[in-house]
Amino acid sequence: MYKQFEMELAGRPLRVDVGRVAKQANGAVLMHYGDTTVLCTATASDKPREGIDFFPLSVEYNERMYAVGKIPGGFNKREGKASENAVLTDRVIDRPMRPLFPKDYRNDVTLENLVLSVDQDCSPELTAMLGAAIATTISDIPFDGPISTTQVGLVDGEFVFNPTASQKAVSDLALTVASTREKVIMIEAGANEVPESQMIEAIYAAHELNQKVIAFVDTIVAECGKPKHEYQSFAVPEELFEAIKEIVPPAEMEEAVFTDEKQVREENIRKITERLAESFADNEEWLSVLGEAVYQYQKKTVRKMILKDHKRPDGRAIDQIRPLAAEVDLIPRVHGSAMFTRGQTQICNITTLAPLSEAQKLDGLDEAETAKRYMHHYNFPSYSVGETRPSRGPGRREIGHGALAERALVPVLPSEADFPYAIRTVSETFESNGSTSMASTCASCMSLMAAGVPIKAMVAGISCGLVTGETDDDYLVLTDIQGLEDFFGDMDFKVTGTEKGITAIQMDIKIHGLTRQIVEEAIARTRQARLFIMDECMSKAIAEPRKEVGEFAPKIIQMQIDPQKIGDVVGQRGKTINAIIDETGVKIDITDDGAVSICGTDAAGMERARQLIQIIVTDFEAGQVLEGKVISIKEFGAFLEFAPGKEGMVHISKISKERVKQVEDVLTLGDVVKVVCLGKDKMGRLSFSIKDVAE
């Protein structure tokens, strides 16, 4: 039965249609927020997927260009692979929902979100986040909802909920918070150095609004919710755990995992697993879940060591950061490079500078953002974790990590007016054992400074983990988590920022939310850690941006011309500007308002290009002295080219103070001579003279 539910959300109508479309899905809602419309569906397979030891959840955010009245670019005219924005939206929908499915659920679940129309003042991403949660909550798929999501901006010092396009353009904060009834379950943020106290205030203002949406969802569930279906549990039998402990006592497992060498720990676990497999060789049922059982045994051991004994696997104190190292200029000839090492996590970052014309063009649903000049890309090869697998290009994880480090540094970049470059930084993961995205932030910050990018402040990042007990008060926050603590812990709370405040947050958790006390402690701990990293490591490698870009980086000269003269500089079919480029070897970009950027590595060529453009856009006046090249000789005089497309004539009588019978007696094609402008003749034509040039 078709039903509509409606509420006002941040001053705009939110409408949920149930039973109108996609009725064969386990759960489906047609979401309307303002004029933004998104179809959100949740489907699950009838049976569990065989041979897996994880919950197979897929989230898809499908952008359609018709939603903003556009036809896709390119030859195909069909939407291709998911945009970076779509991938990041997939991830932000996934993160708060995944912890709320049963941990032993092995049925495939797909959450599809199809964007049908976009009202730029009502975020389609937010609409999809709300819709995915509602569709799953009213479905028969086991899910411990409802949840709600709110976006927060900061405009003129005031919080703005679910900001409009114009508010986003001037906001100092782009915060997304997802909540259950009691706790915050997901945080994602980009910020212009927002102080920690203000960030916490914004998070819990969003949490409060989320409760109103959850109450609204409760009314939908009450009328349209389906009973949750039964499913086959894949929990490890308790008797298997007991049998494992008989063969591998807890003390032996502690010794196996208590090391700061990842390879040593993995070898220890491999030997234990082989021993157990031999012991259970006749029990196929136990062998089928042995890997999961060993994983759970490790997890319980590590969590007990941390929470009860305050012992970390590598022996560090709870708030201790692993050994740090940093250096710059390790890669020759590139525009900037830096390497940052934290324990067994190592990132090398390379910066490349280019003219603004090489900024990335964006073909998406956000009409306000059509290009970006700063691009941070992240690569994660298999050798970084001691594995072997073919490279298939960047996946969602790589795109997400690159975007997080990019978001962390955008607030401190110089303006285009102050630094007219497109900037690309690439983080190559040389070694990975926890929080490579935060190491990427540190490495890219140093790489930018080494390249001479005048960033406003140094940025560092760190991740905190969490181990919880039976009650909300029984927990321990860990500074600088390594891979094992991430795998077996409850949280990966990443924060980047300057000394002044936060520039980015990304929070992943595996439990049903965090208390305010945990959030505040994690944010405080990350501030303390990032200041330590900047003071004790990064600033010793490079304390401030270099005053100039490097030897091999392109240089840029900027000049302003009358917009009416742009056509003169470009010439017919680009003939004039291409001639300048061919002669000088530079690259020239001109904006519609007449801003000209001349880019090159040869200073003389750049200056020559500037002079030529200046000549083209300057109206000749009497008394002006110029140099021109003879390009044509006639009986009555010679034609000179002062710049591509800018020509003038010297009458034979103005060539020399002595009488000239033939122009060829004095001038030859290709000669470069000085002339003075005599002004306009009786017919309004400009006249030039060689003989009247002052000695």
N, C-alpha and C positions, 0 to 999 in steps of 0.2 A: 504494500500500500504506500502511495506517494504522500510524504509529509514534508512540511517546511518548518524550520525553526530559525528564529531571528533574534539577534541582540545588537546593541550598539557597542562597538569596540573602538576606543580612541577616537570617538566622534564620527565614525563611519559605520554604515550598516554591514553586519556580517550575517549572511544567510546560508543555511545548510539544507540542501535538498536530499532527502533519503527516499529510495525506492523509485526514483525518476528515470535513472539510466544505469547501465552496467549491472543488471540484476543478477547475473550469473556469478559474479564475484562473491567471495565470502563476506565482504563488506565493501560498500561503495557510497561515496557522498559527492555531490556536486557543490563545490564551495563557491560562494560569491562574496567578495570583500570589495565594496564599492562596485566598480565595473570589472574588476579582476575576477576571472572565472577559471577554476582548476578542478578537473575531475581526479579524485583520489580513490584508489581501489586497493584492497588487501586480499590476496589469495594465498591459499596453502595447498600443498599436495595432500592426497589422501593417505599416502604411506610415507614412512621415513626414507630418506636416501640411504642406500646401503654403503658400508665401507667408509664412513666419515666419523670423526670424533668432535664435530663442532656444529653449531646451529647455522644452517645455510640460509641466511637472510640476504635478500637483494633489494636495493632501493634504487628507483629510477625516477629522475626528474626530467621530463621530456619537454623541451622548448620547441614551440612551433612559431615560425616567423609570421604566419598569418595573424598571430595574437596581437601583433603591433602593426598590422597592415603592410607587411613587407614580403617581397619574394626573395628567397635566399640568394646570396651572391654566388659567383662561379658559374661554370658551364652546366652543372648538373641540375641546378634549380630545385634541389631537394635537400632537406636537412641531412647533414652528414653525421660524423661522430659527435658525441656530446661536447659542448663547449666547456671551458674551464669553470665558468660560473655554474653550469649544470652539475659538474662533478663535485664541486664544493658544496652545492645544495644537497646532493645525494648524501654526502658525508655528515652534514649538519642535521639531516633528518634521521639518519641511522643512529647517531651517537646517543641521543636520549631514549630511543626506543629499544635498542638491542638489549640493555640490561633488564628490561621488564618482561621479556619472554622467558619461559622456563629453561634453565640451564641444560636440562637433559632432553630438550625437544630437538628432533632431527628431521622433521618435515620441512621441505622447502617452503619458504614464505617470500612473496614478492610484493613490494609496495610500489605501485605505479602512480605517478603524478603527471597528468597531462595538462599543460598550460594552454587554455583555449582563448583567453583574451587578457589583456594587461591594461590596467589603469595605473599609470605611473605613480600615483599617490597611494596606491594600495599594493604592497609588495607581493608579487606572485610566489616568491620563495617562502615568505611567512604563511601565506594562504595554504601552500602545499604542506608545510610543517603541521599546521593545525588540522588540515584535512586527512593527512596520513594517520595521525593519532586517532582522530574520530572514527575513520573507516575501520581501523584495527580494533578499536574499543567496542564498536557495535557488532563486529563480526563474531563468528564462533571460534576464532583462532585464540588459543590460550595467550593472554596478555594482561599484565597487571596495571592497566590504565585506570582512569584517563590521565593524560598529561596535557599541558598547554605551553605555548611559546609566545614570548613577547620580545619585540625589538625596542631598544631605547636609544634616543639621540640626546645630545647635549648642545642646546642652542642658547647663546647668551647667558650661560650659566644655569639654565633651567632644563630639567629633564623633559623630553618629548617622547611619547609612546607611539610606536609604529609610525615613525616620521614619514612625512610626504617627501616627494622628490626635491622640492625647494628646501625643505628643512635638512635633508641629508646633505645637500650641497654645501651647507654652512655649519654642519654639526662637527663638534670635536670628539664625538663618540659614535661608534657603530657597534652596539652591544646586542647580543641575542641570548636570551635566558629561557631555558625550558624547566618546568617544575612538575612534580607530582603534587598530591594534596599537602604533603608535609614538608618536602625538601626540594632544594635545587638539584637538578639532575644533569644539566648541561649548560656551559657558559662558552660563548665565543665572542671575541671583542677585537676591534681595532680602535685606537684612541690616540689623540694628540697630547701625549704626556699627561694623562689624567691622573691626579693623585690617588693613592690607594684607598683613602677614606671615602672619596667621592665615588670611586668605582664600586665599592661595597654597598654604598647607599643606592646606587643605580641598580645593582643586581637585585636587591631586596625590594625595591620599588616595582621592578618587573615581576618578581615572585608574587607580590601582593595582587597585581593585576591578573596574573595567571590563575589565581584562585577563583576569580569571578568567571573566567572562561570555563574552568573545570566544573563549576556549579551549573553553567549553561549546558555543558556536555552531559552532565548527569541527567538532565531532563530528556535529552535525546536518547540516551541509553535506556532510560526507564520505559520509553515508548517503543523503541526500535531495536534494542539490544537482543542478540541471540545468545542462547546458552552456549558456553564454551565446550568444544568437543573433547572427548577422551583421546589420549594419545599414548603411544608406546614409549615407556620410559627407558632411557639408556643410562640410568644411574649405575655406578659401579657397585656390585653386591658387597655388602658389609663383610660377609665371610671371606671374600677375596682380600680385603684390606687386612683382616686378622691373619690370614695365611702369609701375606707378604711380610708383615711385621715379625712373624716367627722366623722367617729366613733372613730378613734385613731389619735388624732392630733399629729403633729411632736414633740411637747414638751413632750407628753406622751411616744412616742417611744424613744426619747433621754433618758428619765429617765429609761426606761426599759433596755436599753443596756449599760447605763453608770454605770458599776460596774466591780470590778476586780474579783468577784466570778463567775466563769463559771456556776455553778449550779443555782445561783440566777438569772442570766441573762436568762438561758434556761427556768426556771420556769416562769419568767415574759413574755417571748415570747409565752410560751404554753398557758397562760391565755388569752393573746391578741388574739391568733389564735382561741381559743374556742369561744371567744366573737364574733369574726368576722364570724365564721362558723354558729353560731346561727342567726346572722343578715342576712346572705345570704342563709339560709336553703332552700329557694324556687328557687334559681338560680343555677341549676346544672352546667351550663357552668362556672360560676365564682368559684363554689366550687372545680371544677376539677383543677383549677390553683391557688387556694388560697395559698397553701404552697409556690409556687414559688413567688407569689405576696408579701407575708409577708417577704420572704427572700430578695427580691429586695428592699422592704421598709426599712428593717434593713440596707441593704448595702448602700442605698442612705443616710440614716441617719448617719451611722458611717463615711462614706467618707466625708460628709459635715462637721461633727463635727471636723474631723481631718484636712481637707484641709483648710477650711475657718476659723474655730474657734481655731485651734491648740489644740484641746481637744481630748485626747485618752480615750477609754472606761473605763480604770482603773485609770484615773486621772494622769498618769505619764507625765513627760516632753517628748518632741519628741526624745531626745537622752538618756533618762534614762533607765537603766537596772533594771529589777525586783529584789526583794530581793534575795540574794545569800546565799547558805550554802554548806559546803563541809565537809566530814569526811572520814577517812580511817579505815580499820580493823574492820568493823562492822559485818562481817561474819566470824565465827571461822573456823579454820582448812583448809580453802581454801588457795591457794598460795598467793593471793592478792585480796583485795576488796576495793571499794570506792563508795561513794554515792555523787551525785551532784544534788543540787536543785536550780532551778531558777523560782521563782514564783510558779505556779501550775504545773511546769514541773519537774519531779524527775526521775533520772536514777540511778540504782544500777549496778555497773559493777564488774564482777568477772574475775580474771586472773588465767589461768592454764598453767603450764609449763610442758614440756615433752621432751623426746629425739627428735632429728631431724628426726628420722625415722617415727615419727608421723605427719610430715608435710603433708599437703593436696596434694594429687596427682591430677593433672588436665588432663583430657582427652578431649582436644578441638582442635580447628583449629590453635591455636598459637603454633608453634613448638618450639619457643624460651622459652616459659614458661610452664614447665611440672609439677611444684610443687610450693607451697608457704608455708613458715614457720610461717607467721603471719595471723591469721584468726580472724576477728571481726564479731560476730553474734549479731543480734538485734532482740528482741522480743517485741511485742506490744499487750498485752492481753486486752480484752474488759473492764476489771475493771478499767484500767488506765484512761478511759474516762467516767466512770460511766455507762457503758452499759453491756448487757449480750448477748453473742453469743458463739456458740461452736468454739473451736480452730481447725483450719484446717491446721495448719502448716504455715510456712512463705510464704507470698505472695510477689508480686513484690515490694511493698513498703518496706517491712521488709528487703528484700535482698538489695534494693537500699540504705536504710539508713545505714545498716551494712557496705556496700562497701564504702560509703562516709567516715564514721568514720575510717575505715581501711586505706583508702587512705591518710587520714589526718595524721596518725601516722607512716606509713611506713618510711618516710624520716628521722625520728629521732631514729629509732631502731638501736641497736648495730649490728655489722656484725656477721655472724655465727662463725667466728674465735674467736671473742671476747666474744660471748655469745652463745654457741652451743645448743640452745634450740629451739624447736617449741613452739609457743606462741598462745594461744587462749584466747580472751577476749569476754565476753558475756554481753551485755547491756540488763538488764531487766527494762522495762518501768513500774515504779510504778504509775506514774501520768503523764498525758499529757495535756498540754495547750500551744502548740506552740514550734516548733523546738527541738524535742527530739533528732534528729541526732547530733545537736551541743552540747546538754547536754551529749550525749553519748561520744563525743570526749573528753570533759572535764573529765568525770568520768573514762573513760578507760585510759587516761593519768595518772591520780592519782593512779588508780589500778595497772598499770604497775610499777610505782615507788614504791608502797607499796610492790609489789612482788619481788623487788630487780632487776628489769630489768634496766640496765644502759642506759636509753634513753639519747640522746645527748642534748635535750632541752625540756622544758615544752611546750605543745601544748594546745591551747584553741580554741573554735569556737563560733560564734554568727551569728544570721541571721538578716538581715535588710529587712524592707518592704517598700512599696511605695504606695502613693495615688496620682493620676494624675488628672488634670483638663482638660480644653478644648484645651489648647495649650501646646507645649513642655516645655515652661518655667514655667507652672503652676503645680507644683508638691511638694511633701513633702516626704523625706526619713525618715523612722522610725527605731530606733534602738531597737532590741530585740522584735520582733513581737510576740504577743500571738495568739491563734487560731482564734479569731474573726477577727483580723487585717489581718491574712493570708487569711481567707475565703473571706473577703470583699475587700481586697487590690489588688494591681496589680502585686506584686512581692514578691518572697521569695529568697533573695540573701544570700546564706550561704558561709561563708569564715572561714577557719581554718588556724592556723599558729603559729609560734613562735615569739619571739621578733624580730628575724632577718628577717623573711619574711613569705610568704604564702606557705602552704603545700597542700591545696585543696580548690576548689570552686565548687559550684553547684548553678545554677541560674534557677529558674522557674518563668515565667511571664505569665500574662493573657492578655496582650495587644500586640500591633504589634511592639514591640521592644523598646529599651532604647537608649536615646541619650548618647553621650560620657560624658556629664556633670553629668548625673545620675550615670553612671557606676563609674566614678571617685569618686563621693561623697560617694557612697555605700561602695567602697573598703576602703576609708579613714575612714569612720565611723566604719566599722567592725574592723579595726586595733586598733582604739582607745578603742573599747569595749573589745576586747579580751585581751589587755594588762591590762585593769582594772580588768577583771575577774581573770587573773593570779595573779596579785599583791594583790588584796583585798580579794580574796577568796581561790583559789587553793593552793597558796604557804603557806597560814596559816594552811592548813590541812596537807600538806607534801611539803617541800621545794625542796627536791632533792631525787633521787633514793636511796633506802637503799643499803648499801654496800654489803650485802649478800642476797641470796634468803631465804625465810622463812623456819621455822622448818619443815613444812609438804611438802615442795616442793622438788622434786628430785634434788640431787646433781650430778654433772658431772665431771669426771676425763678424760682428754684427753691425748692421747699418740700417737706417730707416730711409725709405724713399716715399715719394708721393704715390699713393695707390693708383692715381691716374697714369703713372708712368710705368706700371708693371708690364703692360703690353709692349712698351718700347724695349724693356729689358729682355722679355721672353722672345719677342719677334714672331714673325709668321711661322707657324708650326714649330716653334721652338728654335728657329734657326739662329737667332742672336745669342741666346743663353748657351746653346750648345757650342757655338763658336768660342765663347769665353771659356767654357769648361775644357774644350780641346786644347786651347792655347795655354791655359794655366795649370791644368791637372787638378782642379779643385771640384768640390761638390757645392752646388748652390741651391738653397731652399728659399722660397719667397711665400709669405703668407698673404692673405687677402687684404690685410691692413698695411701692407708695405714693409713689413719686417723682413730683412734679408739676412740670411746666415750663410757665410762663406766658410766652408770646412775643408781642411787639407792638412798635410804634414810639412809642406814646403812653405816657409814664411814668405819668400819672394813671390811665389806663385799666388798666394793668397792676397798679398798686397796689390799685385798687378790686377787681379780680378776685381778688387775693391775699386781701384782707379778707373778701370773700364766701365764698371757700373755707374760710378759717379759721373763720368763723362756723358754716358747715355742719358742720364736723368737730369743733367744740368742744361738749362737753356743757354745757348751761346750769347755772349754779350760783348760789346766793343771793348777792346783792350785785353781780352782774355787770351793768354798764351797757351798753346797746345802743341803736342807732338802728333804728327800723322804720318801714315804710310802711303806712298804713291801707289794707287791701284789702277789708275787709268790715265792715259795721256791723249789729249786732243790738240788740234791746231791752235785752239784759243786758250789752252791752259791745261791744268792737271787736277784730277780728282784725288782727294786724300781721304783715307779712312782713319778716324780718330779712335773709334771703338767699333766692334761689330754692329753694323746697322746704323752707324753715326758717321755721315760723310759730309764733305764740303769741297768747294772748288777754289783754286788759286788762279786768277787770270794771268795770262802770259806777261802782262805788264807789271804784275806784282811779284814776279819770281826773283828778280835781281835788280839792283840799282843801276846796272848797266843794261843796255839794250839787248834783248834776247830775240834772235831771229826764229829759232825753233825751240820748242820746249825740251826736246830730246838733247839739246846742247848742254842743258843744265841738270835735268832730272831724268832718272831711270826708274822703271817699275821696281817697286820694293824699297826705294829710298825712304828713310825716316827723317823727316825734317820738322823744324819748329816753325809755327805760324802764329800770327796774331789775328784775332777777329776784328774786322773793320766795321762791323755792324751791317745793317741791311742797305741794299742798293735801292734805286728808284722803283724797282719792280717788287721790292719786299724780300729779295733773296739775300741770304747771308754771304758776305764776302770775306776772304782771308788773304793775308799777305805774308810772303816770306821776307821780302826786303825791308819791311817795316818793323821786324822784330828787334827790340832794343838790344844793343850789343852788351 
